[in-house]
Amino acid sequence: MANFTKEQLQNQITQELMRSGIAEGVARSAAIQGIENYAPGQSIKDRIEWAKKFVKSVKHMPDKPAKKQPRGRR
């Protein structure tokens, strides 16, 4: 198995997330989180899946407007 640097792994994950339609800034931050949770022996595919789950868990993405809170009866 090849040894990649953190920067190479981060670039690969960022590019893959951008191909799937995620904004560059959000993709970069998800890639950073994916690399920080990287353990030896894991594949890059596992890290990409983890980064995609991280993006889903983000409540407010910088490129999207905040969700309006519904006004209901109290």
C-alpha positions as CSV (number, residue, x, y, z in Angstrom):
1,M,0.0,0.0,0.0
2,A,1.3,3.4,-0.9
3,N,2.2,6.0,1.7
4,F,0.4,9.3,1.1
5,T,0.9,12.5,2.9
6,K,-1.9,14.2,4.7
7,E,-2.0,16.9,2.0
8,Q,-2.4,14.3,-0.8
9,L,-5.2,12.5,1.1
10,Q,-6.9,15.8,1.8
11,N,-6.7,16.8,-1.9
12,Q,-8.1,13.5,-3.0
13,I,-11.0,13.7,-0.6
14,T,-11.8,17.3,-1.4
15,Q,-11.8,16.6,-5.1
16,E,-14.1,13.6,-4.7
17,L,-16.6,15.6,-2.6
18,M,-16.5,18.5,-5.0
19,R,-17.4,16.0,-7.9
20,S,-20.4,14.9,-5.9
21,G,-21.7,18.5,-5.8
22,I,-20.4,19.8,-2.4
23,A,-19.1,23.4,-2.3
24,E,-15.3,23.8,-2.1
25,G,-15.1,25.3,1.4
26,V,-17.4,22.6,2.9
27,A,-15.6,19.9,1.0
28,R,-12.2,21.1,2.3
29,S,-13.4,21.2,5.9
30,A,-14.9,17.7,5.7
31,A,-11.7,16.4,4.1
32,I,-9.7,17.9,7.0
33,Q,-12.0,16.2,9.5
34,G,-11.7,12.9,7.5
35,I,-7.9,13.1,7.7
36,E,-7.8,13.9,11.4
37,N,-9.9,10.7,12.0
38,Y,-7.7,8.6,9.7
39,A,-6.2,5.5,11.2
40,P,-3.5,3.4,9.5
41,G,-4.9,0.5,7.5
42,Q,-8.1,2.3,6.4
43,S,-8.7,2.9,2.7
44,I,-9.3,6.3,1.1
45,K,-12.8,5.0,0.2
46,D,-13.6,4.7,4.0
47,R,-12.4,8.3,4.6
48,I,-14.5,9.6,1.7
49,E,-17.6,7.9,3.2
50,W,-16.8,9.3,6.6
51,A,-16.4,12.8,5.1
52,K,-19.8,12.6,3.4
53,K,-21.4,11.6,6.7
54,F,-19.7,14.6,8.3
55,V,-21.2,16.9,5.7
56,K,-24.6,15.5,6.4
57,S,-24.2,16.2,10.1
58,V,-23.4,19.9,9.5
59,K,-26.5,21.9,10.2
60,H,-25.7,25.1,8.3
61,M,-23.5,25.1,5.3
62,P,-21.8,28.4,4.5
63,D,-23.0,28.4,0.8
64,K,-26.6,27.8,1.7
65,P,-29.2,30.0,3.4
66,A,-30.2,29.1,6.9
67,K,-33.4,27.2,7.3
68,K,-36.3,29.3,8.4
69,Q,-37.9,28.1,11.7
70,P,-41.6,27.3,11.3
71,R,-43.9,29.5,13.3
72,G,-46.4,27.4,15.0
73,R,-49.0,27.8,17.7
74,R,-47.7,27.5,21.3
